[in-house]
């Protein structure tokens, strides 16, 4: 089968998200760079249409789309669908490890299940170049491949998947969750699992938006590695995603700098990754450090890093800055519901609800909340979006499966 072709300039802000979406979705595509010295003789109809911030896609059927949106690409590939049922047993929001695990287990046990994902399969784990501490993969597996295998497994058991779907409002009535999707569709389910994870946080620097996808990237951005040959790359963060990204980029870049605020990595990074990054001669760890300023004309050219221990500011020339510092959960959809969250927006579940001041006023059941159940009966949470969760792929997968067990108990009550 002929590959999809993606045309654009390597530093185009429009091309990066498309390239990442295709990579995370495990779509086989050919990247064709457009530049001033390359007229693309074999694709002359494309290059004249591309400015420095434009992109184009040629699908295997020959159709050419200039400046396509992610939705247009997904729709052309047949991935955009509408809910086919008036009501589901279980709706799951978020197709990271927790959501995919829940979908596989729920459908395999006979529940009529729908899975809604607003971006690409895999969540933050899907951006990882290699997950090495997940059981059963001694050589490791990329986050995208793991997610793709789970997606195929979910489809095998009959899960309905809505890609690029997003719930903007949720309400609970008559023992059902009613969700308004961003595209205008409505969805009803007897129970639901929120597995939406967290979104990468920004550094909140003055020029950050200016350089978004033009030198500043959120997440591991493994697809950019091939454009980092001989360059100095900076990664902000000290968690596993940052450590794995540093290890991966070190095989391409001249030097990879890890910028962390703390004085050690052991608190936030798995031991095997601590050993790997500290022993790698291509990786330099800047402890007690923060990025304070970004500079460049159109693209990022240099950054200022402040060391809190020495009090010294240092400017570094770079065109690649990857921000992997975690963030906050997107649970605004619960604003008008009785779902209890902590101050950062994480969903509080199970026994953690009992000590919350609002719990007695909203919980009317004769029983206590099940493990992983929120303050609304039948509404569960799994993975990173949940208060006090363990931020690891294996933990998220386990919580997804466990949440389905709790869903069965709840449905048996109805």
SVG drawing of the C-alpha trace seen along z (x, -y; Angstrom):
<svg xmlns="http://www.w3.org/2000/svg" viewBox="-34 -39 65 50">
<polyline fill="none" stroke="black" stroke-width="0.4" points="0.0,0.0 1.3,-3.4 2.3,-5.6 0.7,-8.9 3.0,-11.8 3.5,-14.8 5.1,-18.0 6.4,-20.9 9.4,-22.8 11.0,-21.1 10.5,-24.0 7.0,-24.8 4.6,-25.2 1.9,-23.7 3.8,-20.5 5.0,-19.4 1.5,-18.6 0.6,-16.6 3.9,-14.7 3.3,-13.9 -0.3,-12.8 0.7,-10.5 3.6,-9.1 1.5,-8.5 -1.2,-7.0 1.3,-4.6 0.5,-5.7 3.1,-4.8 4.0,-8.1 6.8,-9.6 8.1,-12.9 9.2,-15.2 10.9,-18.4 10.3,-21.6 13.0,-24.2 14.3,-27.0 16.8,-24.7 14.4,-21.9 11.8,-22.4 10.4,-18.9 10.5,-18.1 8.4,-15.0 5.8,-17.0 5.8,-20.3 2.2,-20.9 2.8,-20.9 5.8,-23.1 4.5,-26.3 1.6,-26.2 3.7,-25.9 4.8,-29.0 7.2,-28.7 4.3,-27.9 2.2,-25.7 1.8,-21.9 0.3,-19.5 -0.7,-15.9 -1.1,-13.6 -3.2,-10.5 -2.6,-7.1 -5.7,-7.6 -4.0,-10.7 -6.0,-13.4 -3.9,-16.4 -4.9,-18.6 -3.1,-21.8 -2.9,-23.0 -5.0,-20.1 -6.3,-20.0 -5.8,-17.0 -9.6,-16.4 -9.5,-16.4 -6.7,-13.8 -8.4,-11.6 -11.7,-11.9 -10.1,-11.0 -8.5,-7.9 -12.0,-6.9 -11.4,-7.5 -14.1,-10.1 -17.4,-8.6 -20.5,-9.4 -21.9,-7.4 -23.9,-4.5 -26.0,-3.6 -28.6,-5.5 -27.2,-4.3 -24.0,-2.5 -23.3,-0.4 -20.0,-2.2 -18.4,-5.4 -14.7,-5.9 -13.0,-9.3 -9.3,-9.2 -7.4,-6.6 -4.2,-6.5 -3.1,-3.3 -5.9,-3.5 -8.6,-4.2 -7.4,-1.6 -7.1,1.0 -10.6,0.3 -12.0,0.5 -10.4,3.9 -11.6,5.4 -15.1,3.9 -15.8,5.1 -14.2,8.5 -16.7,9.0 -19.7,8.1 -20.3,4.4 -21.5,2.2 -18.5,-0.2 -17.5,-3.5 -14.1,-5.1 -13.7,-8.8 -10.2,-10.4 -9.8,-14.1 -6.2,-13.8 -4.2,-10.7 -4.2,-7.2 -1.9,-6.6 -2.1,-9.8 1.2,-11.1 2.5,-7.6 2.0,-7.6 4.7,-10.2 7.3,-8.1 10.0,-6.8 10.5,-3.7 8.8,-2.3 11.2,0.2 9.7,1.0 6.3,2.3 6.0,6.1 6.3,8.4 8.5,6.3 12.1,6.9 13.4,4.9 10.9,2.1 8.2,0.8 7.3,-2.6 4.3,-4.3 2.7,-4.6 3.1,-0.9 1.8,0.1 -1.3,-2.1 -1.8,-0.8 -1.8,2.8 -4.3,1.9 -6.5,0.1 -6.6,3.2 -7.3,5.4 -10.2,3.1 -11.7,3.1 -11.4,6.9 -13.7,7.1 -16.2,4.6 -15.2,1.3 -16.6,-1.8 -13.8,-4.4 -14.5,-8.1 -11.2,-9.7 -10.9,-13.5 -14.0,-13.5 -14.2,-15.8 -16.8,-16.1 -17.5,-19.7 -20.3,-19.2 -21.4,-16.3 -24.5,-15.9 -25.9,-13.0 -29.6,-12.1 -31.7,-8.9 -28.6,-6.9 -27.1,-7.9 -24.2,-10.2 -25.3,-12.6 -22.4,-14.2 -22.4,-16.9 -19.5,-16.4 -17.7,-19.3 -19.0,-18.4 -22.6,-18.6 -23.2,-14.9 -24.8,-13.6 -23.9,-10.4 -25.7,-8.5 -24.2,-5.8 -25.1,-3.9 -21.6,-4.3 -18.5,-6.1 -14.7,-6.1 -12.7,-9.3 -9.1,-8.4 -8.2,-11.7 -4.8,-12.0 -3.0,-15.3 -1.8,-17.8 1.8,-19.1 2.2,-22.4 3.7,-25.5 6.7,-27.5 4.6,-30.6 7.4,-32.7 6.7,-35.9 7.7,-34.5 6.5,-31.0 3.4,-31.2 5.5,-32.8 7.8,-29.8 5.1,-27.1 6.0,-24.3 8.7,-26.5 11.4,-25.4 9.3,-25.0 7.5,-21.7 5.3,-20.1 6.0,-16.5 8.8,-14.2 8.4,-15.0 10.2,-11.8 9.4,-12.6 11.7,-15.6 14.8,-13.5 15.8,-13.1 16.0,-17.0 18.3,-17.3 21.5,-15.9 24.5,-17.8 22.3,-20.3 22.1,-21.1 18.7,-20.0 17.2,-21.0 14.6,-19.0 12.9,-20.6 11.7,-18.1 13.0,-15.3 10.4,-12.6 10.5,-9.4 9.2,-10.9 12.0,-13.6 14.6,-11.0 13.5,-8.6 13.4,-11.6 16.9,-12.6 18.2,-9.1 16.5,-8.8 17.6,-12.3 21.2,-11.6 21.5,-9.2 20.9,-12.2 21.9,-15.4 25.4,-16.8 24.4,-17.3 21.2,-16.9 20.7,-19.1 18.2,-18.1 17.0,-21.2 15.7,-20.3 14.8,-22.5 15.9,-20.0 19.4,-19.0 19.0,-15.3 17.0,-13.0 16.3,-10.1 13.1,-11.6 11.4,-11.8 13.2,-9.4 13.2,-5.6 16.6,-4.1 17.4,-2.5 16.9,-5.9 18.9,-7.7 21.9,-5.4 21.4,-5.7 21.3,-9.5 24.0,-10.2 26.4,-7.8 25.7,-9.0 28.5,-11.4 26.0,-13.1 23.7,-14.1 24.4,-17.1 22.2,-17.6 21.7,-21.1 20.6,-20.8 18.9,-23.6 18.0,-25.3 15.1,-26.9 14.5,-28.3 13.8,-32.0 13.8,-33.6 13.4,-32.6 14.8,-34.5 14.7,-34.3 13.5,-36.1 10.8,-33.7 12.2,-30.5 13.7,-29.8 17.4,-30.6 18.6,-30.8 17.4,-30.4 18.4,-31.8 18.8,-29.4 19.1,-30.5 20.9,-28.4 19.4,-29.0 22.4,-27.5 25.0,-29.7 22.7,-32.6 24.2,-32.7 22.3,-33.3 23.6,-31.5 22.5,-31.9 22.5,-28.8 22.1,-28.7 19.4,-26.1 16.5,-25.7 14.9,-22.7 13.3,-23.0 11.1,-20.1 8.9,-20.8 8.1,-17.6 7.0,-18.9 3.6,-17.3 0.6,-19.6 -3.0,-19.7 -5.9,-17.4 -8.5,-18.7 -11.7,-18.1 -13.5,-21.3 -16.3,-19.2 -17.3,-18.4 -17.7,-22.0 -21.5,-21.9 -21.6,-18.4 -21.3,-17.1 -18.0,-15.4 -15.4,-16.4 -12.0,-17.5 -8.9,-18.7 -7.5,-22.2 -5.6,-21.2 -8.6,-19.5 -7.8,-15.9 -10.8,-13.6 -11.1,-12.3 -12.2,-8.7 -13.0,-5.9 -12.0,-6.3 -10.2,-9.6 -13.7,-11.1 -14.7,-10.3 -12.5,-13.1 -13.7,-15.7 -16.0,-18.4 -18.4,-18.3 -18.8,-14.5 -21.7,-14.1 -23.7,-16.8 -23.6,-15.1 -23.4,-11.3 -26.9,-9.9 -26.2,-6.2 -26.6,-3.6 -23.2,-2.3 -19.7,-3.9 -18.1,-4.8 -16.4,-1.9 -12.6,-2.0 -12.0,-4.4 -15.6,-5.7 -16.0,-9.5 -18.6,-11.3 -21.2,-10.6 -22.4,-7.0 -21.4,-5.1 -18.8,-7.7 -15.2,-6.3 -11.7,-7.6 -8.5,-5.8 -4.9,-6.8 -3.2,-10.1 -6.4,-12.1 -7.2,-10.6 -6.1,-12.1 -3.2,-10.2 -2.6,-8.0 0.8,-6.5 2.2,-8.1 3.3,-4.9 2.0,-3.0 1.6,0.3 -0.4,-1.4 -2.7,-3.1 -3.3,0.2 -4.1,1.8 -6.5,-1.0 -8.3,-0.8 -9.0,2.9 -9.9,2.5 -12.3,-0.3 -14.2,2.1 -14.6,4.5 -16.2,1.7 -18.4,0.8 -19.8,4.3 -20.7,4.0 -22.4,0.7 -24.4,2.0 -25.5,5.0 -27.2,2.5 -29.3,0.8"/>
</svg>
